[in-house]
């Protein structure tokens, strides 16, 4: 209990006012005196912030909005995606180009004496078809995070000379096009030559037709001499193979993709022994925050098998309906927002889901899941882009504004109050009056009850025995009307006073009291939860105050 104050007791000694020279035994009268002592015992001010379960050390936190309305909030990161989650390692692929005799420039190997026509120089331009993914992706260009190109060249005749390969649109980090030269001496083959293309920018457009997914290669052959004649059908085979290519950035159309959202759980703890009862939250919401740096359309669809687990283990389907399920996600535009992110949100509330019924069951867990689709409509006219810094983050905010209906929400606290200090310091106490004063500034009815105990358990966490007595004989004590409200918000507090007298046997029951257990039963005015909801709002400034005082009366007789 916060703000509890204990006052020391003052015993008034009547004999201190009697002078020595008077002999009262000689006074021929009998007189009765009834001295009394009144002291405050306990003062407390309780807000709903103190009644709510302790959030320290958890991901749940208490929030006060600009209208002073209390909120319980919870946040977590659900998932984060980069390009590698959408396009995995590019499948290794190879393309072989065959140069046959008669195709090297204007020289026809099948009809001419090869030895008589050297040196020979021949050049050709080739467009390798590059398929970056199993889906229909049409890329204009890409930046490689890592990977290699593998070159294999095989001729079926021997010669001395050079193989030349130039990739005019494969640009190094230094801005230079990739050029390769392989020399052979009285040989034919060049095998397994690897080129690291990490951080290379690779253009993939046929510069004649504009067709995507085309890798341009200028191929050259310089033959200085040969010791054999080349007959009809002689050929050279050039094979280009990609090896473990990983894309860091891509431009074009990335095709339709579907990525699963890993199932995530929100755990709830309604096990706090101080907090029980039924409640209906009027404005609960789950907001999926989406921060998107991918330059292509995306759509998120929440799974139809999402569920909540109730206290008794029962599974309750968690349903989310349109227009927020499925939901199109905002994305940065090309070229104005390349390298930027845009924010969006998917809101799940009472208008689109059964979240209020889910929370009313006091679940132990809510499980969320779903998928995200890339280019869900497969519109190939849309230009897509992904930069090295592009990502999609999906985070969750659970917001529970304290705008609710409730039934039998119980708050309890133990107060250290030693009544023996009062009764023990006054002989012949005949009456002990406990005065309880409540000022209710909550928009809730309060049923209050006090229980008297002599001791706690050895662990000092609970009472060691049954109470010796209670303030009121019924379970709920006396009822304190809710504060006056306007539109569910408190306008005027309500004050209630109760005086309880303890005499004789009832006084003996409580005279050794060391602790008072305060229980408060909180309800909305309708004292329940109905189909026609009339919730109330609890602000951070709302609270109830109680004061407990004691007045002891003693009987003192003066005899002749």
N, C-alpha and C positions, 0 to 999 in steps of 0.2 A: 504494500500500500504506500502510495506516494503522498507526501505532505501530511503525515500523521504526527501529531504533536501530543506529548504526554506532559501533564502538569504535576508537580509535587503537591502533596496534600498538606494542609495546615490544620492542626487540631487546636481548638479553642479551649483553654483551661479556665473553667469558671472560678476555681479556687484562687487564681491569681488576683482576683478583684476583692477578696475578703480580708479585712484587716485583722491582725492578731488579737486585739483587745475585745473582740466580740465573741462570746461563748454561745454558739447556736444551740447547744443542748439546753440552755435555759430559756429559749424562746418557746413559748407555749403554743406553737402552731405547726401544721403539716402542710408542706407546699410541694407541688409537682412542677418540674421544669422540662421543657422539650427543646433542647438545643438542636440545630440542624446545620449541615455542612453541604454546600453545593459546589461542585467542581466540574469543569469540562473534562471529558475523557478522550474523545477522538474527533478529529476533523479530517475530511477527505474531499477531494475534488476529482471526479472521474470523467474522462472523455472517452469516446469510442476508440480513440487511438490506443488507450490503455487496455481496453477490453479485447481488441483484436489480438490474434496470436502474435507472439514475438517473432519479428522477421529478421532479427540479428543473425548474421552468419548464413543467411539464405539468399537466393536470387530474387526473393520477393521484397518489394519496398513500398513504403507508404508515400503517397504523393498528394499534394494539395494544389488544386487548380486555381485559376484566377477568380473563381467564385467561392473559394474556400471549401469547396466540396472535397471530401476525402475520397481517395482512390487507393485500392490495392493493385499494384502493378508487378508484372513479372516479364523479364526479357531474356531471350537466348538467341544465339546464332544457329539457324537450322542447317544451312548448307552454303557452300561457296563453289562457283564453277569458273574454270578457265577454259581456254580453247581446247586443251588436251582432253577435257571431259566431254567435249562435243565431237571433236575429230581426234581420234587416237593416232598412233603412229601410222603414217601412210604405208599401205601395203607395198612390199617390195614388188617391183615390176620390171620387166625387161622388154626392149624392143630391138629387133634385129633388122638391119638394112643390108640388102645384098647388092653389090656392084658386080655386074656380069661383063664379060668381054664385049667390046663394042660400045660400051657406055662411058668410057673414060675420055672425055672430050670428044674429038672427032676421029679418034684413032680406033680402028676396028682390029682387035687382036686376032680375030679368026681368019683374016685374009692377008695380013701383013707380017713380014719378018720383024719380030719384036726388036731384035738386036740392031736392025737398021734404022729404027725410028727413035732412039733414046737421045737425050733425056725426054721424059714425058711428064707433063704437069696437067692435072685434071682437078676441077673443083665442082662441087655440087652443094645445093642447099636442101636440107631435109627438115621436115617438121614431125617430130616424134609426138605421138598422142600420149598425153600424161593423164592418168586417172587417179586423182588424189584420194578417192574414197569409194566405198562400195555404193554409196548413194549417188544421185544425179547432181554432182557438183560441177559447176562450170566456173573455173577460176581465171581471172585476168593476170593475177600475179600473187606471189606469196613470199614470205620471209622465212628462212629456215632457222629453227632453233638449234638443230643439229642434223647430222646425216652426211652421207657420201654419195657420189656418183662413181660407178664402176665402169671401166672401159675395157672391152675385149675386141681385138681385131684379128681376123684369121684370113690369110690368102692361101690359095691352093697352088701357088707358084712362088719361087724364091726370087728375091731382088734386093738391091741396095737402094735405100731412099728414105723418105719421111712420110709418116701419117700426120696430117694436120687437122685439128678440130677446134672450131671457134664457136662459142655460145654468146651471141651478141647481146642477149637479154638476161644472161646470168651474171649479175654484177656483184663484185666483191665488196666487202665493207669499205675498201679504199676507193670504190667507184670505178673499178676497172672491169671490162668484160673478161670472161673466162676464156683463155686461149691455151691449147695443149698441143705439144709437138712430141711425137714418138719416132725415133730413128731405128732402122733395122739395117744390118750389114749381112748381105747374102742370106737373108732369112725371109720369114713370111708373117710371123705372128707377134702380136702384142697382147699379153694376157694379164687380167686382174690388176689393172692400173686404177688406183682409187684417188678420188679428189674430194677433200673435205669442203663441204659447202655451208658450214656453220656461219650464220649471220649473213648469208648471201641473199640478195633479192633476185627472185627468178620470175621473169616475165613469161606469160603463157598465152600470148595472143599471136595468131597468124597475122603478120603485118600486111598481108595481101588481102585476105578475106575477112579478117576480124574475128575469126573463129577462136573460142577459148580452148583451154586445155592443150595447147600446142607449144612444144618446146622447139625452138628454131636452132638448128645446128648447121654451120657451114663446114663442109667436109672437103679436105684437100689431099691429093696424093702426088708426091714428087718421086719419080723413078729415075735414078741416075743410070743404072745398068742392070742387066739381067743375063744370066748364063744359060737360060732356056728359052725356047719359043713358047708362046702362049697360044694354045689352040682354042677352038670353039668351045664355049661353055666355061671357060676359066672365070673365077669369081673371087671377090673379096667380101667378107661378111663383117659388118661392124655392129656390135651389140652394146647397147647402153642400158645399164641396170641401176635402179635406185636402191639404196641400202640404208635402212633404218632412218628414213626421213621423218623429222618431227617439225610440224609447222608452228611458227611463232606468230605469224600474222598472215591474213589472207584477204583477198579482194575479189569480188565477183558474185556468184550465187552459190551458197554453201549447201543447198539442197535441204530436203526434209530430214530432220533428226528428232529423236525422242529420247529424253534423258530422265531417268527415274529420280525422284526425290527420296532420299533415304528416310525410312520411317523414323519419326522423332516422337518422344514422349514428354509430356508435361506432368510432373509428379505433384500431387497435392497432399497436404497433411492436415486433416481435420481431427487429429487425435488429441489435440490440446484439451485436457480435462476441464479447463475453465470455460471452454467454448463449446456449447452444444446447441441443438435447436434446428428448426427448419427455416429456410429463407428463400425468397425469390428475388433475384437481382433484376432490376428493370432495364439496365443498359450495359450488360456485359459485352465485351467484344474481344476478338482475337484479330490482330492486324499483322498480316504478312508484309513486311517492308521489303521492297525490291529495289536494289541499286544496280543499274544495268549499264555496262559499257560496251555491250555487243551491238553492232550496227545491223541488226536484222530482226524481223518480227519474231516474237515468241508468245506462247500461250501456256498458261499454267492450268492444270486440271487437278483438283483435289480428289483423292481416291474415294470410291464408294464404300470401301470397307474400313473407313476411319471409325473409331469407337472410343467409348469411355468405360472404365471399370469402376463399378459402384462399390460401396463399402462391403457389401456381402459377396462380392466377386461377380455379380451379374454384369454382362456385357450390354452396353447401350449403344446402338448405332448413332454415330455423329454425322448428321446429314447437312450438307451445304448446297443450296440451290442457286440458280441464276438470279440476278445477272452477274454475280461474282464468281460463279463456277460453271464453266471455265471462264478465264479472264485473259484478255490480251494485255501483254506487258509493253509499256512504253519503251522506246529504244532511240538512241541518238541517230541523227540524220546524217547523210553524206552529201556534201563534204563538210558542212558547217560545224558538225559536232564530233568529228573524228578525234579520238583521244579523250573525249569527255564522257561523263556518266549522266544518266537521267534517273529520277526516282519515281516510283509508283508504289501502290499499296493495294492489297486485297483484304477487304474488311469482312469479317464474319461476325454478325450480330444477330439480334432477335428477328430482324426482318428477313434474313436469308438463311437462318439455321435454327436448330433446336438447342442452342448453347445454354439458354436459361434453364431448360429442363435438365440438361446435362449437369450443370452446376448445382441445381437444387438437389440432385442425388448425392451430393458431397462425394464426388469421385476420388479415387486414389490416383487415377492416372487417365490422361487423355492422349491417344495416339493419333498422330497426323501423318499423312503421306500423300503421294501424288506423282505427277510427272510434269515435265516442261518440254514443249514441242518447239523446235526451230523451224521457221518457215512453214507454219501449220497449214497454210493454204497452197503451198508449193507454187507460189507465184514467181515464175522465173524472170519476170520483168523487173523485179525489185533488186536493186544493187546492194549487196551485203559487204560488210567489212568487219574485220577483227584486227585490233592492234596488239602488240606485245603486252600492253598493260590492260587489256580488256578483261573484265570479269563480271560475274553476276553474283551478288550476295543476297541471300534470303534470310531475314531475321524475323523473329516473332515477338510481339508485344501483347501480353494478356492484360486487359484493363478492366477492373471491377470497381466502377463508381459505387459509393455507398448510397445508392438510391434504391431502396428495397422494401419488401415486406418480410416480416419475420414472425415466428411463433416460438416461444419458450427458449429464447436465447438466454443462457444462464451465465452470469458473471459471479465469481466468488473470490473472496480474499480473506486472509486471516489477520486479525488485529490483536496485538499484544496489549491486554488491559487487565491489570491486577486489581480486582475488586476488594481483595482482602486488605489492601492498603487503606481503603475507606472504612470498611467494617471493623478491621482490627484496631484502628486508632480511635474508635468511639465505642465506649461500653454501652450495652443495652440498646443497640440499634433496633428499632421497631419497624422501620419502614425504609425501603430503598426505592427511590423513583428514578427510572431511566427515561430521560427526555430525548426523543429522536426527532430531528428536524431535517427534512429533505427539501431541496430546491431543485426541481427537475427542469433542466434546460435542454433536454433531448426530445425529439418528436416521437417519443415512445412511451407506452405505459410501463411503469415499474412496479413490480411486486417485490417487496423487501422483507427479509426475514433475518433475524439474528439468532445464532446458536451459541450456547455457553459451554466451554470446555475447561477442564482442570489441567490438562497436560497434552503434550504432543508425543509422538512416537520417538523411539531412540534415534531414528534417522532425521528427526525434526522436519519431516516433509508432510506429515499428515497427523490427524488426531489419533490419540492412542485408544480412545474409548468412545462410547456413545455420548452425545451431548447431555449435560445435566438438566438443561431446560432450553426453551426457546422464547423469543420475544412474543410471538403469537402462536396459538395452538395449531392453527391450520398450516399447511405446508408453504403456502405462498406469502404468508404474512399480510401486511396491509398494502393496498394498492395506491399508487401515486399516479394521478392523471398525467397524461402527456402534456408537454408544453403546447400552447396555442400555435397553430401553424397557418401559413398562407402558401398555397401551391406546394405543400409538402415541406416547407422550410419554417423553422422556429421563428416566432415573433415575440412571444411573451412566456417566460418560465412559469411553472406551477409550483406552489409551496404547500407542503404538508407537514403537520406536527402531530406527534403521537407520544403520550405519556403513559408508561406502564408502571404500576405499583407492585412491589414485592414485599410480602409480609409473611410472618410465621414460617410454615414449612416450605413455602415457595422461596422465601428469602434464604433459608438454610441450604437449599439446593445450589444457589449461585454464589454463596459468600466466598468460596475458594476459587472463583473463576480467574484463570490466567489468560485465556484467549477467547475472543469473540469471532465466530465465523460469520461474515457478512455474505449473504446471497441475494442477488438481484435478478429477477426474472423480467426480461425485456420482451415486449410485444408491440406490434403496430396496433393502432386503435381498433381495427377490426378484429383483433385478437386471433388472427389466423391468416391463412393464405387462400384466397378464393380465385375464382375464374375471372372476376372483374377486379383487376388489380388497381390498387390505390397506393402506390409506394410513397415513402417519405425520404427526404434527403438529410443526411447527417453531415454537418459542416465541422471544420476543424475547431471552430469557436464554440460548439455545442458541448455541454457537459452537465452532470448532476453533482450537487454538493450535499454532503451530509454532515451533521454535527450530532454527537452523542454526549450528553451530559448526565451526571448522577447527582442526586440530592438524598443525603442520608439524614434520618431523624432518629434521635435517641430519647429515651425516657429516663429522667433523673429525679429521684425523690429525696426531699429534705424532711426528715422526721423529727419530732419532739424528743 
